[in-house]
Amino acid sequence: MHTALFNALVDRANKQGDIFSIESGTHANNLAAQAAFEAQGRTNESINYSFHLKDWGDGKEPTE
């Protein structure tokens, strides 16, 4: 399913003509998504770091 959606996005971007790249992201621990991205021909081009001031979604302070 994920590959079909990605392929549809690529097709649409190519038809539009002014799209130069598609950027995607996943969590560093999500090895399945990373493998799927690489199988689709995507390249790992950056490493990002975050400092969360609050936990996701609940608005509470981060736990250690």
Biopython code that builds the backbone (N, CA, C, O; Angstrom):
import numpy as np
from Bio.PDB.StructureBuilder import StructureBuilder

atoms = [
    (1, "MET", "N", (0.828, -1.197, 0.000)),
    (1, "MET", "CA", (0.000, 0.000, 0.000)),
    (1, "MET", "C", (0.869, 1.256, 0.000)),
    (1, "MET", "O", (0.631, 2.182, -0.776)),
    (2, "HIS", "N", (1.877, 1.284, 0.873)),
    (2, "HIS", "CA", (2.750, 2.446, 0.970)),
    (2, "HIS", "C", (3.440, 2.713, -0.360)),
    (2, "HIS", "O", (3.525, 3.862, -0.794)),
    (3, "THR", "N", (3.936, 1.658, -1.016)),
    (3, "THR", "CA", (4.616, 1.827, -2.298)),
    (3, "THR", "C", (3.658, 2.339, -3.366)),
    (3, "THR", "O", (4.042, 3.173, -4.186)),
    (4, "ALA", "N", (2.437, 1.860, -3.371)),
    (4, "ALA", "CA", (1.448, 2.333, -4.347)),
    (4, "ALA", "C", (1.167, 3.821, -4.150)),
    (4, "ALA", "O", (1.070, 4.565, -5.126)),
    (5, "LEU", "N", (1.037, 4.255, -2.918)),
    (5, "LEU", "CA", (0.801, 5.671, -2.638)),
    (5, "LEU", "C", (1.998, 6.516, -3.062)),
    (5, "LEU", "O", (1.837, 7.585, -3.651)),
    (6, "PHE", "N", (3.196, 6.028, -2.758)),
    (6, "PHE", "CA", (4.399, 6.762, -3.145)),
    (6, "PHE", "C", (4.512, 6.855, -4.660)),
    (6, "PHE", "O", (4.831, 7.917, -5.194)),
    (7, "ASN", "N", (4.252, 5.755, -5.356)),
    (7, "ASN", "CA", (4.318, 5.769, -6.817)),
    (7, "ASN", "C", (3.299, 6.729, -7.418)),
    (7, "ASN", "O", (3.588, 7.404, -8.406)),
    (8, "ALA", "N", (2.113, 6.794, -6.831)),
    (8, "ALA", "CA", (1.097, 7.729, -7.304)),
    (8, "ALA", "C", (1.561, 9.172, -7.091)),
    (8, "ALA", "O", (1.326, 10.036, -7.936)),
    (9, "LEU", "N", (2.213, 9.423, -5.971)),
    (9, "LEU", "CA", (2.746, 10.757, -5.694)),
    (9, "LEU", "C", (3.837, 11.122, -6.698)),
    (9, "LEU", "O", (3.866, 12.247, -7.199)),
    (10, "VAL", "N", (4.726, 10.187, -6.993)),
    (10, "VAL", "CA", (5.783, 10.417, -7.981)),
    (10, "VAL", "C", (5.170, 10.707, -9.349)),
    (10, "VAL", "O", (5.584, 11.649, -10.025)),
    (11, "ASP", "N", (4.192, 9.913, -9.759)),
    (11, "ASP", "CA", (3.539, 10.133, -11.054)),
    (11, "ASP", "C", (2.908, 11.521, -11.131)),
    (11, "ASP", "O", (3.055, 12.228, -12.128)),
    (12, "ARG", "N", (2.218, 11.893, -10.084)),
    (12, "ARG", "CA", (1.562, 13.207, -10.070)),
    (12, "ARG", "C", (2.583, 14.339, -10.111)),
    (12, "ARG", "O", (2.392, 15.331, -10.813)),
    (13, "ALA", "N", (3.665, 14.184, -9.355)),
    (13, "ALA", "CA", (4.717, 15.206, -9.345)),
    (13, "ALA", "C", (5.369, 15.323, -10.715)),
    (13, "ALA", "O", (5.651, 16.429, -11.176)),
    (14, "ASN", "N", (5.612, 14.184, -11.372)),
    (14, "ASN", "CA", (6.210, 14.219, -12.712)),
    (14, "ASN", "C", (5.276, 14.891, -13.719)),
    (14, "ASN", "O", (5.737, 15.628, -14.590)),
    (15, "LYS", "N", (3.974, 14.645, -13.609)),
    (15, "LYS", "CA", (3.009, 15.270, -14.517)),
    (15, "LYS", "C", (2.927, 16.771, -14.286)),
    (15, "LYS", "O", (2.757, 17.544, -15.229)),
    (16, "GLN", "N", (3.048, 17.181, -13.023)),
    (16, "GLN", "CA", (2.988, 18.612, -12.715)),
    (16, "GLN", "C", (4.206, 19.322, -13.299)),
    (16, "GLN", "O", (4.096, 20.449, -13.782)),
    (17, "GLY", "N", (5.372, 18.665, -13.257)),
    (17, "GLY", "CA", (6.540, 19.178, -13.944)),
    (17, "GLY", "C", (7.439, 20.117, -13.181)),
    (17, "GLY", "O", (8.597, 20.287, -13.561)),
    (18, "ASP", "N", (6.954, 20.739, -12.113)),
    (18, "ASP", "CA", (7.800, 21.691, -11.397)),
    (18, "ASP", "C", (8.197, 21.202, -9.993)),
    (18, "ASP", "O", (8.617, 21.998, -9.153)),
    (19, "ILE", "N", (8.065, 19.907, -9.748)),
    (19, "ILE", "CA", (8.469, 19.301, -8.484)),
    (19, "ILE", "C", (9.840, 18.665, -8.697)),
    (19, "ILE", "O", (10.023, 17.876, -9.624)),
    (20, "PHE", "N", (10.796, 19.004, -7.848)),
    (20, "PHE", "CA", (12.152, 18.526, -8.040)),
    (20, "PHE", "C", (12.550, 17.396, -7.101)),
    (20, "PHE", "O", (13.470, 16.639, -7.409)),
    (21, "SER", "N", (11.879, 17.268, -5.970)),
    (21, "SER", "CA", (12.203, 16.180, -5.041)),
    (21, "SER", "C", (11.031, 15.940, -4.101)),
    (21, "SER", "O", (10.163, 16.795, -3.926)),
    (22, "ILE", "N", (11.030, 14.769, -3.510)),
    (22, "ILE", "CA", (10.042, 14.398, -2.495)),
    (22, "ILE", "C", (10.828, 14.020, -1.249)),
    (22, "ILE", "O", (11.672, 13.125, -1.287)),
    (23, "GLU", "N", (10.555, 14.694, -0.161)),
    (23, "GLU", "CA", (11.251, 14.415, 1.084)),
    (23, "GLU", "C", (10.341, 13.627, 2.013)),
    (23, "GLU", "O", (9.144, 13.897, 2.114)),
    (24, "SER", "N", (10.924, 12.661, 2.681)),
    (24, "SER", "CA", (10.184, 11.820, 3.612)),
    (24, "SER", "C", (10.991, 11.678, 4.885)),
    (24, "SER", "O", (12.207, 11.868, 4.883)),
    (25, "GLY", "N", (10.324, 11.350, 5.955)),
    (25, "GLY", "CA", (11.022, 11.141, 7.212)),
    (25, "GLY", "C", (10.374, 10.048, 8.022)),
    (25, "GLY", "O", (9.200, 9.723, 7.843)),
    (26, "THR", "N", (11.164, 9.486, 8.917)),
    (26, "THR", "CA", (10.669, 8.483, 9.845)),
    (26, "THR", "C", (11.533, 8.516, 11.084)),
    (26, "THR", "O", (12.579, 9.164, 11.095)),
    (27, "HIS", "N", (11.119, 7.843, 12.106)),
    (27, "HIS", "CA", (11.894, 7.775, 13.346)),
    (27, "HIS", "C", (13.155, 6.958, 13.110)),
    (27, "HIS", "O", (13.152, 6.024, 12.309)),
    (28, "ALA", "N", (14.223, 7.305, 13.802)),
    (28, "ALA", "CA", (15.507, 6.612, 13.645)),
    (28, "ALA", "C", (15.405, 5.123, 13.949)),
    (28, "ALA", "O", (16.176, 4.331, 13.408)),
    (29, "ASN", "N", (14.470, 4.731, 14.800)),
    (29, "ASN", "CA", (14.305, 3.324, 15.169)),
    (29, "ASN", "C", (13.372, 2.561, 14.234)),
    (29, "ASN", "O", (13.222, 1.349, 14.385)),
    (30, "ASN", "N", (12.745, 3.230, 13.279)),
    (30, "ASN", "CA", (11.791, 2.583, 12.378)),
    (30, "ASN", "C", (12.548, 1.985, 11.189)),
    (30, "ASN", "O", (12.535, 2.527, 10.084)),
    (31, "LEU", "N", (13.198, 0.866, 11.446)),
    (31, "LEU", "CA", (14.026, 0.236, 10.419)),
    (31, "LEU", "C", (13.208, -0.293, 9.251)),
    (31, "LEU", "O", (13.702, -0.328, 8.124)),
    (32, "ALA", "N", (11.972, -0.703, 9.495)),
    (32, "ALA", "CA", (11.112, -1.192, 8.411)),
    (32, "ALA", "C", (10.819, -0.073, 7.419)),
    (32, "ALA", "O", (10.895, -0.289, 6.209)),
    (33, "ALA", "N", (10.488, 1.114, 7.909)),
    (33, "ALA", "CA", (10.223, 2.242, 7.013)),
    (33, "ALA", "C", (11.490, 2.636, 6.266)),
    (33, "ALA", "O", (11.436, 2.942, 5.075)),
    (34, "GLN", "N", (12.620, 2.631, 6.948)),
    (34, "GLN", "CA", (13.877, 2.983, 6.292)),
    (34, "GLN", "C", (14.192, 1.996, 5.164)),
    (34, "GLN", "O", (14.625, 2.402, 4.086)),
    (35, "ALA", "N", (13.977, 0.717, 5.411)),
    (35, "ALA", "CA", (14.212, -0.302, 4.384)),
    (35, "ALA", "C", (13.258, -0.107, 3.206)),
    (35, "ALA", "O", (13.656, -0.263, 2.051)),
    (36, "ALA", "N", (11.998, 0.235, 3.494)),
    (36, "ALA", "CA", (11.022, 0.474, 2.422)),
    (36, "ALA", "C", (11.431, 1.687, 1.595)),
    (36, "ALA", "O", (11.357, 1.649, 0.367)),
    (37, "PHE", "N", (11.858, 2.758, 2.249)),
    (37, "PHE", "CA", (12.302, 3.953, 1.533)),
    (37, "PHE", "C", (13.468, 3.610, 0.602)),
    (37, "PHE", "O", (13.471, 4.009, -0.562)),
    (38, "GLU", "N", (14.446, 2.879, 1.110)),
    (38, "GLU", "CA", (15.606, 2.520, 0.297)),
    (38, "GLU", "C", (15.210, 1.608, -0.868)),
    (38, "GLU", "O", (15.750, 1.737, -1.966)),
    (39, "ALA", "N", (14.273, 0.690, -0.635)),
    (39, "ALA", "CA", (13.810, -0.198, -1.708)),
    (39, "ALA", "C", (13.116, 0.589, -2.819)),
    (39, "ALA", "O", (13.102, 0.152, -3.970)),
    (40, "GLN", "N", (12.543, 1.739, -2.485)),
    (40, "GLN", "CA", (11.883, 2.588, -3.472)),
    (40, "GLN", "C", (12.874, 3.508, -4.187)),
    (40, "GLN", "O", (12.481, 4.290, -5.052)),
    (41, "GLY", "N", (14.148, 3.418, -3.831)),
    (41, "GLY", "CA", (15.159, 4.238, -4.482)),
    (41, "GLY", "C", (15.439, 5.560, -3.801)),
    (41, "GLY", "O", (16.159, 6.394, -4.350)),
    (42, "ARG", "N", (14.887, 5.770, -2.616)),
    (42, "ARG", "CA", (15.153, 7.010, -1.897)),
    (42, "ARG", "C", (16.540, 6.925, -1.252)),
    (42, "ARG", "O", (17.025, 5.836, -0.942)),
    (43, "THR", "N", (17.162, 8.071, -1.058)),
    (43, "THR", "CA", (18.477, 8.107, -0.433)),
    (43, "THR", "C", (18.410, 8.837, 0.901)),
    (43, "THR", "O", (17.640, 9.784, 1.066)),
    (44, "ASN", "N", (19.219, 8.390, 1.842)),
    (44, "ASN", "CA", (19.318, 9.037, 3.143)),
    (44, "ASN", "C", (20.288, 10.199, 3.005)),
    (44, "ASN", "O", (21.488, 9.995, 2.818)),
    (45, "GLU", "N", (19.770, 11.417, 3.098)),
    (45, "GLU", "CA", (20.581, 12.593, 2.825)),
    (45, "GLU", "C", (20.840, 13.473, 4.035)),
    (45, "GLU", "O", (21.626, 14.416, 3.942)),
    (46, "SER", "N", (20.212, 13.201, 5.157)),
    (46, "SER", "CA", (20.442, 14.072, 6.302)),
    (46, "SER", "C", (20.162, 13.335, 7.606)),
    (46, "SER", "O", (19.509, 12.292, 7.631)),
    (47, "ILE", "N", (20.669, 13.903, 8.663)),
    (47, "ILE", "CA", (20.395, 13.437, 10.022)),
    (47, "ILE", "C", (19.832, 14.637, 10.770)),
    (47, "ILE", "O", (20.418, 15.719, 10.742)),
    (48, "ASN", "N", (18.714, 14.453, 11.430)),
    (48, "ASN", "CA", (18.069, 15.538, 12.162)),
    (48, "ASN", "C", (18.048, 15.215, 13.647)),
    (48, "ASN", "O", (17.934, 14.056, 14.044)),
    (49, "TYR", "N", (18.157, 16.246, 14.450)),
    (49, "TYR", "CA", (18.090, 16.100, 15.898)),
    (49, "TYR", "C", (16.937, 16.934, 16.429)),
    (49, "TYR", "O", (16.621, 17.992, 15.885)),
    (50, "SER", "N", (16.308, 16.451, 17.497)),
    (50, "SER", "CA", (15.200, 17.167, 18.125)),
    (50, "SER", "C", (15.440, 17.287, 19.618)),
    (50, "SER", "O", (16.086, 16.431, 20.222)),
    (51, "PHE", "N", (14.925, 18.338, 20.202)),
    (51, "PHE", "CA", (14.910, 18.503, 21.648)),
    (51, "PHE", "C", (13.469, 18.802, 22.012)),
    (51, "PHE", "O", (12.994, 19.920, 21.818)),
    (52, "HIS", "N", (12.774, 17.808, 22.539)),
    (52, "HIS", "CA", (11.346, 17.941, 22.824)),
    (52, "HIS", "C", (11.129, 18.643, 24.162)),
    (52, "HIS", "O", (11.630, 18.206, 25.198)),
    (53, "LEU", "N", (10.386, 19.721, 24.118)),
    (53, "LEU", "CA", (10.037, 20.435, 25.333)),
    (53, "LEU", "C", (8.831, 19.804, 26.023)),
    (53, "LEU", "O", (8.652, 19.951, 27.232)),
    (54, "LYS", "N", (8.021, 19.114, 25.266)),
    (54, "LYS", "CA", (6.861, 18.411, 25.811)),
    (54, "LYS", "C", (6.748, 17.076, 25.098)),
    (54, "LYS", "O", (7.186, 16.932, 23.957)),
    (55, "ASP", "N", (6.147, 16.084, 25.788)),
    (55, "ASP", "CA", (5.917, 14.801, 25.147)),
    (55, "ASP", "C", (4.914, 14.982, 24.020)),
    (55, "ASP", "O", (4.127, 15.929, 24.028)),
    (56, "TRP", "N", (4.942, 14.079, 23.053)),
    (56, "TRP", "CA", (4.039, 14.160, 21.909)),
    (56, "TRP", "C", (2.589, 14.040, 22.339)),
    (56, "TRP", "O", (2.207, 13.078, 23.006)),
    (57, "GLY", "N", (1.798, 15.003, 21.961)),
    (57, "GLY", "CA", (0.356, 14.896, 22.057)),
    (57, "GLY", "C", (-0.279, 15.172, 23.406)),
    (57, "GLY", "O", (-1.412, 15.651, 23.457)),
    (58, "ASP", "N", (0.426, 14.881, 24.519)),
    (58, "ASP", "CA", (-0.252, 15.049, 25.801)),
    (58, "ASP", "C", (0.100, 16.362, 26.488)),
    (58, "ASP", "O", (-0.544, 16.721, 27.473)),
    (59, "GLY", "N", (1.116, 17.097, 25.994)),
    (59, "GLY", "CA", (1.453, 18.401, 26.555)),
    (59, "GLY", "C", (2.196, 18.352, 27.868)),
    (59, "GLY", "O", (2.439, 19.396, 28.474)),
    (60, "LYS", "N", (2.568, 17.157, 28.331)),
    (60, "LYS", "CA", (3.292, 17.029, 29.589)),
    (60, "LYS", "C", (4.777, 17.176, 29.370)),
    (60, "LYS", "O", (5.266, 17.050, 28.248)),
    (61, "GLU", "N", (5.501, 17.447, 30.457)),
    (61, "GLU", "CA", (6.951, 17.536, 30.379)),
    (61, "GLU", "C", (7.523, 16.182, 29.964)),
    (61, "GLU", "O", (6.953, 15.147, 30.311)),
    (62, "PRO", "N", (8.646, 16.165, 29.225)),
    (62, "PRO", "CA", (9.230, 14.889, 28.798)),
    (62, "PRO", "C", (9.697, 14.044, 29.975)),
    (62, "PRO", "O", (10.155, 14.567, 30.992)),
    (63, "THR", "N", (9.576, 12.751, 29.823)),
    (63, "THR", "CA", (10.051, 11.836, 30.861)),
    (63, "THR", "C", (11.461, 11.380, 30.534)),
    (63, "THR", "O", (11.870, 11.361, 29.373)),
    (64, "GLU", "N", (12.191, 11.016, 31.562)),
    (64, "GLU", "CA", (13.564, 10.569, 31.336)),
    (64, "GLU", "C", (13.620, 9.080, 31.173)),
    (64, "GLU", "O", (14.698, 8.521, 30.974)),
]
sb = StructureBuilder()
sb.init_structure("model")
sb.init_model(0)
sb.init_chain("A")
sb.init_seg("    ")
for serial, (resi, resn, name, xyz) in enumerate(atoms, 1):
    if name == "N":
        sb.init_residue(resn, " ", resi, " ")
    sb.init_atom(name, np.array(xyz, "f"), 0.0, 1.0, " ", f" {name:<3s}", serial, name[0])
structure = sb.get_structure()
